[in-house]
Amino acid sequence: VPLHPKKEKRRGFNQSKIIAEEVSKFTNLKVENLLEKKRETKSQTELDIKERLENVKDSFGLFRRILNSEIPEHILLVDDIWTTGATMKECCKVLKEAGVKKVWGFTLARTP
């Protein structure tokens, strides 16, 4: 799951990408950026489920260089945390519309 470029620049890394790279070491799956964050959104942390769904609606798209490439049939989509599933659901919608047949979600969460 991508971050908006401004947020990733501020943070200096994308935690989901780091997790995907670690998962890749054990699964031999290729890590690819298939999605991009098209617009900045509010942080999901302080929103209720309805606000979260609206916040991420239409905020993801296919990564520009993927538009004319072959889309994989099966994808393991990695995100750092799952609270309501709003982000994962929105990303899955975009991938399915692009022709992906099966999307598995993988999340890693750490509670205080």
MILOSE-163118 format. One record per residue: residue number from 1; x, y, z of N, C-alpha, C in turn. Coordinates in Angstrom, 2 decimals, m for minus. Layout:
% residues N
+-----+---------+---------+---------+---------+----------+---------+---------+---------+---------+
!   k !  n_east ! n_north !    n_up ! ca_east ! ca_north !   ca_up !  c_east ! c_north !    c_up !
+-----+---------+---------+---------+---------+----------+---------+---------+---------+---------+
! NUM !       X !       Y !       Z !       X !        Y !       Z !       X !       Y !       Z !
...
+-----+---------+---------+---------+---------+----------+---------+---------+---------+---------+
This chain:
% residues 112
+-----+---------+---------+---------+---------+----------+---------+---------+---------+---------+
!   k !  n_east ! n_north !    n_up ! ca_east ! ca_north !   ca_up !  c_east ! c_north !    c_up !
+-----+---------+---------+---------+---------+----------+---------+---------+---------+---------+
!   1 !    0.86 !   m1.17 !    0.00 !    0.00 !     0.00 !    0.00 !    0.91 !    1.24 !    0.00 !
!   2 !    0.72 !    2.07 !   m1.00 !    1.60 !     3.24 !   m1.10 !    1.19 !    4.38 !   m0.18 !
!   3 !    2.16 !    5.21 !    0.12 !    1.90 !     6.48 !    0.80 !    1.85 !    7.57 !   m0.27 !
!   4 !    1.23 !    8.68 !    0.06 !    1.31 !     9.83 !   m0.86 !    2.78 !   10.26 !   m0.91 !
!   5 !    3.29 !   10.66 !   m2.09 !    4.71 !    11.03 !   m2.20 !    5.16 !   12.07 !   m1.18 !
!   6 !    4.33 !   13.05 !   m0.87 !    4.71 !    14.06 !    0.13 !    4.89 !   13.43 !    1.51 !
!   7 !    3.99 !   12.53 !    1.87 !    4.07 !    11.88 !    3.18 !    5.30 !   10.97 !    3.26 !
!   8 !    5.56 !   10.25 !    2.17 !    6.73 !     9.37 !    2.17 !    8.02 !   10.19 !    2.24 !
!   9 !    8.04 !   11.33 !    1.57 !    9.22 !    12.19 !    1.62 !    9.44 !   12.72 !    3.04 !
!  10 !    8.35 !   13.15 !    3.69 !    8.45 !    13.64 !    5.08 !    8.95 !   12.53 !    6.01 !
!  11 !    8.39 !   11.35 !    5.87 !    8.71 !    10.23 !    6.74 !   10.07 !    9.63 !    6.40 !
!  12 !   10.39 !    9.60 !    5.12 !   11.66 !     9.05 !    4.69 !   11.60 !    7.57 !    4.32 !
!  13 !   10.45 !    6.94 !    4.46 !   10.29 !     5.53 !    4.13 !    8.80 !    5.19 !    4.06 !
!  14 !    8.51 !    4.04 !    3.46 !    7.15 !     3.50 !    3.46 !    7.21 !    2.19 !    4.24 !
!  15 !    6.60 !    2.18 !    5.39 !    6.67 !     1.00 !    6.25 !    6.06 !   m0.24 !    5.60 !
!  16 !    5.04 !   m0.07 !    4.79 !    4.44 !    m1.23 !    4.10 !    5.42 !   m1.84 !    3.10 !
!  17 !    6.18 !   m0.99 !    2.43 !    7.18 !    m1.50 !    1.48 !    8.28 !   m2.27 !    2.22 !
!  18 !    8.69 !   m1.77 !    3.36 !    9.71 !    m2.47 !    4.16 !    9.19 !   m3.83 !    4.58 !
!  19 !    7.94 !   m3.89 !    5.03 !    7.35 !    m5.18 !    5.42 !    7.29 !   m6.11 !    4.22 !
!  20 !    6.87 !   m5.59 !    3.06 !    6.78 !    m6.41 !    1.84 !    8.14 !   m6.98 !    1.46 !
!  21 !    9.19 !   m6.17 !    1.60 !   10.54 !    m6.64 !    1.27 !   10.97 !   m7.76 !    2.21 !
!  22 !   10.59 !   m7.68 !    3.48 !   10.92 !    m8.74 !    4.43 !   10.12 !  m10.01 !    4.13 !
!  23 !    8.83 !   m9.85 !    3.82 !    7.99 !   m11.00 !    3.47 !    8.56 !  m11.68 !    2.22 !
!  24 !    9.04 !  m10.88 !    1.30 !    9.60 !   m11.39 !    0.05 !   10.78 !  m12.32 !    0.29 !
!  25 !   11.56 !  m12.06 !    1.30 !   12.73 !   m12.90 !    1.62 !   12.32 !  m14.32 !    1.97 !
!  26 !   11.12 !  m14.49 !    2.54 !   10.65 !   m15.80 !    2.96 !    9.77 !  m16.48 !    1.92 !
!  27 !    9.18 !  m15.68 !    1.02 !    8.22 !   m16.23 !    0.06 !    8.75 !  m16.26 !   m1.37 !
!  28 !    9.84 !  m15.54 !   m1.62 !   10.38 !   m15.38 !   m2.97 !    9.41 !  m14.68 !   m3.92 !
!  29 !    8.45 !  m13.96 !   m3.37 !    7.55 !   m13.16 !   m4.20 !    8.23 !  m11.86 !   m4.56 !
!  30 !    8.00 !  m11.38 !   m5.76 !    8.57 !   m10.13 !   m6.24 !    7.81 !   m8.95 !   m5.65 !
!  31 !    8.54 !   m7.96 !   m5.16 !    7.92 !    m6.74 !   m4.64 !    7.81 !   m5.74 !   m5.78 !
!  32 !    6.59 !   m5.28 !   m6.03 !    6.35 !    m4.33 !   m7.10 !    5.40 !   m3.25 !   m6.63 !
!  33 !    5.64 !   m2.02 !   m7.07 !    4.72 !    m0.92 !   m6.78 !    3.67 !   m0.90 !   m7.88 !
!  34 !    2.50 !   m1.45 !   m7.61 !    1.43 !    m1.47 !   m8.59 !    0.46 !   m0.31 !   m8.40 !
!  35 !    0.42 !    0.21 !   m7.18 !   m0.52 !     1.29 !   m6.86 !    0.21 !    2.57 !   m6.53 !
!  36 !   m0.49 !    3.68 !   m6.70 !    0.02 !     4.97 !   m6.24 !   m1.09 !    5.69 !   m5.50 !
!  37 !   m0.69 !    6.53 !   m4.56 !   m1.64 !     7.35 !   m3.83 !   m1.84 !    8.61 !   m4.65 !
!  38 !   m3.06 !    8.80 !   m5.17 !   m3.34 !     9.90 !   m6.09 !   m3.54 !   11.23 !   m5.39 !
!  39 !   m4.01 !   11.18 !   m4.16 !   m4.24 !    12.44 !   m3.43 !   m3.96 !   12.24 !   m1.95 !
!  40 !   m3.59 !   13.33 !   m1.32 !   m3.35 !    13.27 !    0.11 !   m4.66 !   13.06 !    0.84 !
!  41 !   m4.62 !   12.30 !    1.90 !   m5.80 !    12.05 !    2.73 !   m5.45 !   12.37 !    4.18 !
!  42 !   m6.49 !   12.55 !    4.97 !   m6.28 !    12.72 !    6.41 !   m5.76 !   11.42 !    6.99 !
!  43 !   m5.09 !   11.51 !    8.13 !   m4.68 !    10.30 !    8.83 !   m5.93 !    9.53 !    9.24 !
!  44 !   m5.92 !    8.23 !    9.05 !   m7.07 !     7.39 !    9.38 !   m7.23 !    7.20 !   10.89 !
!  45 !   m6.19 !    7.49 !   11.64 !   m6.16 !     7.11 !   13.06 !   m7.28 !    7.71 !   13.90 !
!  46 !   m7.74 !    8.90 !   13.56 !   m8.75 !     9.54 !   14.40 !  m10.12 !    9.61 !   13.75 !
!  47 !  m10.34 !    8.80 !   12.70 !  m11.61 !     8.81 !   11.99 !  m12.42 !    7.57 !   12.34 !
!  48 !  m13.75 !    7.70 !   12.32 !  m14.59 !     6.52 !   12.52 !  m14.69 !    5.76 !   11.20 !
!  49 !  m15.35 !    4.62 !   11.21 !  m15.35 !     3.76 !   10.02 !  m15.96 !    4.45 !    8.80 !
!  50 !  m17.03 !    5.17 !    8.97 !  m17.67 !     5.86 !    7.84 !  m16.73 !    6.92 !    7.27 !
!  51 !  m16.08 !    7.67 !    8.15 !  m15.13 !     8.70 !    7.71 !  m13.91 !    8.08 !    7.03 !
!  52 !  m13.46 !    6.93 !    7.53 !  m12.31 !     6.24 !    6.92 !  m12.62 !    5.80 !    5.50 !
!  53 !  m13.80 !    5.21 !    5.32 !  m14.19 !     4.77 !    3.97 !  m14.25 !    5.94 !    3.00 !
!  54 !  m14.83 !    7.04 !    3.44 !  m14.93 !     8.23 !    2.59 !  m13.56 !    8.86 !    2.35 !
!  55 !  m12.72 !    8.85 !    3.37 !  m11.39 !     9.46 !    3.30 !  m10.52 !    8.82 !    2.22 !
!  56 !  m10.58 !    7.50 !    2.11 !   m9.71 !     6.81 !    1.13 !  m10.38 !    6.56 !   m0.21 !
!  57 !  m11.67 !    6.86 !   m0.31 !  m12.39 !     6.62 !   m1.56 !  m11.71 !    7.34 !   m2.72 !
!  58 !  m11.42 !    6.58 !   m3.77 !  m10.80 !     7.11 !   m4.99 !   m9.44 !    7.77 !   m4.76 !
!  59 !   m8.74 !    7.39 !   m3.69 !   m7.43 !     8.00 !   m3.41 !   m6.27 !    7.18 !   m3.97 !
!  60 !   m6.56 !    5.97 !   m4.49 !   m5.52 !     5.12 !   m5.07 !   m5.78 !    4.90 !   m6.55 !
!  61 !   m4.70 !    4.70 !   m7.29 !   m4.80 !     4.37 !   m8.71 !   m3.64 !    3.48 !   m9.08 !
!  62 !   m3.68 !    2.98 !  m10.31 !   m2.56 !     2.18 !  m10.79 !   m1.35 !    3.07 !  m10.98 !
!  63 !   m0.20 !    2.56 !  m10.61 !    1.06 !     3.27 !  m10.79 !    1.24 !    3.56 !  m12.27 !
!  64 !    1.62 !    4.74 !  m12.63 !    1.66 !     5.18 !  m14.03 !    2.37 !    4.21 !  m14.97 !
!  65 !    3.49 !    3.66 !  m14.54 !    4.25 !     2.78 !  m15.44 !    3.58 !    1.42 !  m15.60 !
!  66 !    2.62 !    1.10 !  m14.77 !    1.91 !    m0.18 !  m14.84 !    0.76 !   m0.10 !  m15.83 !
!  67 !    0.27 !    1.09 !  m16.11 !   m0.94 !     1.25 !  m16.93 !   m0.89 !    0.48 !  m18.25 !
!  68 !    0.25 !    0.44 !  m18.90 !    0.35 !    m0.26 !  m20.18 !    1.08 !   m1.59 !  m20.07 !
!  69 !    1.29 !   m2.07 !  m18.86 !    2.00 !    m3.33 !  m18.64 !    1.01 !   m4.44 !  m18.31 !
!  70 !    1.53 !   m5.64 !  m18.26 !    0.71 !    m6.77 !  m17.88 !    0.48 !   m6.75 !  m16.37 !
!  71 !   m0.76 !   m6.93 !  m15.98 !   m1.13 !    m6.94 !  m14.57 !   m1.08 !   m8.39 !  m14.08 !
!  72 !   m0.44 !   m8.64 !  m12.94 !   m0.43 !   m10.01 !  m12.41 !   m1.84 !  m10.49 !  m12.07 !
!  73 !   m2.07 !  m11.79 !  m12.17 !   m3.39 !   m12.34 !  m11.84 !   m3.62 !  m12.46 !  m10.35 !
!  74 !   m2.53 !  m12.68 !   m9.60 !   m2.62 !   m12.86 !   m8.15 !   m1.63 !  m11.93 !   m7.45 !
!  75 !   m2.10 !  m11.30 !   m6.39 !   m1.28 !   m10.32 !   m5.68 !   m1.40 !  m10.52 !   m4.17 !
!  76 !   m0.28 !  m10.35 !   m3.48 !   m0.28 !   m10.26 !   m2.02 !   m0.10 !   m8.78 !   m1.72 !
!  77 !   m1.14 !   m8.14 !   m1.23 !   m1.12 !    m6.71 !   m0.93 !   m0.72 !   m6.52 !    0.53 !
!  78 !    0.31 !   m5.72 !    0.76 !    0.87 !    m5.55 !    2.11 !    0.58 !   m4.16 !    2.64 !
!  79 !    0.06 !   m4.12 !    3.86 !   m0.15 !    m2.86 !    4.58 !    0.38 !   m3.04 !    5.99 !
!  80 !    0.68 !   m1.95 !    6.65 !    1.29 !    m2.06 !    7.98 !    0.27 !   m2.35 !    9.07 !
!  81 !   m0.97 !   m1.90 !    8.91 !   m1.96 !    m2.10 !    9.97 !   m3.35 !   m2.19 !    9.37 !
!  82 !   m4.18 !   m2.98 !    9.99 !   m5.58 !    m3.12 !    9.59 !   m6.42 !   m2.71 !   10.78 !
!  83 !   m7.22 !   m1.70 !   10.60 !   m8.14 !    m1.29 !   11.67 !   m9.57 !   m1.58 !   11.23 !
!  84 !  m10.02 !   m0.87 !   10.22 !  m11.37 !    m1.12 !    9.69 !  m11.33 !   m1.82 !    8.33 !
!  85 !  m10.16 !   m1.85 !    7.70 !  m10.04 !    m2.45 !    6.38 !  m10.32 !   m1.49 !    5.24 !
!  86 !  m10.58 !   m0.23 !    5.54 !  m10.95 !     0.75 !    4.51 !   m9.85 !    0.90 !    3.45 !
!  87 !   m8.61 !    1.02 !    3.87 !   m7.51 !     1.20 !    2.92 !   m7.33 !   m0.05 !    2.06 !
!  88 !   m7.31 !   m1.20 !    2.69 !   m7.14 !    m2.46 !    1.96 !   m8.28 !   m2.66 !    0.96 !
!  89 !   m9.49 !   m2.38 !    1.37 !  m10.65 !    m2.55 !    0.48 !  m10.55 !   m1.63 !   m0.73 !
!  90 !  m10.14 !   m0.40 !   m0.52 !  m10.03 !     0.55 !   m1.63 !   m8.93 !    0.12 !   m2.59 !
!  91 !   m7.81 !   m0.33 !   m2.07 !   m6.73 !    m0.81 !   m2.93 !   m7.16 !   m2.04 !   m3.71 !
!  92 !   m7.86 !   m2.95 !   m3.07 !   m8.36 !    m4.16 !   m3.75 !   m9.30 !   m3.79 !   m4.88 !
!  93 !  m10.14 !   m2.81 !   m4.66 !  m11.09 !    m2.37 !   m5.69 !  m10.34 !   m1.94 !   m6.95 !
!  94 !   m9.29 !   m1.13 !   m6.77 !   m8.51 !    m0.64 !   m7.91 !   m7.82 !   m1.80 !   m8.63 !
!  95 !   m7.25 !   m2.71 !   m7.87 !   m6.55 !    m3.85 !   m8.47 !   m7.51 !   m4.77 !   m9.22 !
!  96 !   m8.66 !   m5.03 !   m8.65 !   m9.65 !    m5.88 !   m9.31 !  m10.15 !   m5.23 !  m10.59 !
!  97 !  m10.38 !   m3.92 !  m10.56 !  m10.82 !    m3.20 !  m11.77 !   m9.76 !   m3.28 !  m12.87 !
!  98 !   m8.50 !   m3.42 !  m12.48 !   m7.40 !    m3.51 !  m13.44 !   m7.22 !   m4.92 !  m14.00 !
!  99 !   m7.96 !   m5.88 !  m13.45 !   m7.89 !    m7.24 !  m13.97 !   m7.26 !   m8.27 !  m13.07 !
! 100 !   m6.85 !   m7.87 !  m11.87 !   m6.30 !    m8.84 !  m10.92 !   m7.43 !   m9.79 !  m10.51 !
! 101 !   m7.16 !  m11.07 !  m10.55 !   m8.20 !   m12.05 !  m10.24 !   m8.32 !  m12.33 !   m8.74 !
! 102 !   m7.18 !  m12.35 !   m8.07 !   m7.17 !   m12.69 !   m6.65 !   m6.21 !  m11.78 !   m5.90 !
! 103 !   m6.69 !  m11.17 !   m4.82 !   m5.85 !   m10.31 !   m3.97 !   m5.89 !  m10.88 !   m2.56 !
! 104 !   m4.72 !  m11.20 !   m2.04 !   m4.60 !   m11.59 !   m0.65 !   m4.04 !  m10.39 !    0.10 !
! 105 !   m4.56 !  m10.14 !    1.27 !   m4.08 !    m9.04 !    2.09 !   m3.19 !   m9.54 !    3.21 !
! 106 !   m2.12 !   m8.83 !    3.46 !   m1.20 !    m9.15 !    4.55 !   m0.98 !   m7.87 !    5.34 !
! 107 !   m1.26 !   m7.93 !    6.62 !   m1.03 !    m6.76 !    7.46 !   m0.22 !   m7.17 !    8.68 !
! 108 !    0.49 !   m6.21 !    9.20 !    1.29 !    m6.42 !   10.39 !    0.98 !   m5.26 !   11.32 !
! 109 !    0.53 !   m5.55 !   12.51 !    0.19 !    m4.49 !   13.45 !    0.88 !   m4.74 !   14.77 !
! 110 !    1.27 !   m3.66 !   15.41 !    1.90 !    m3.74 !   16.73 !    1.10 !   m2.85 !   17.65 !
! 111 !    0.59 !   m3.42 !   18.71 !   m0.17 !    m2.63 !   19.66 !    0.74 !   m2.23 !   20.83 !
! 112 !    0.46 !   m1.10 !   21.41 !    1.33 !    m0.64 !   22.52 !    1.26 !   m1.54 !   23.75 !
+-----+---------+---------+---------+---------+----------+---------+---------+---------+---------+
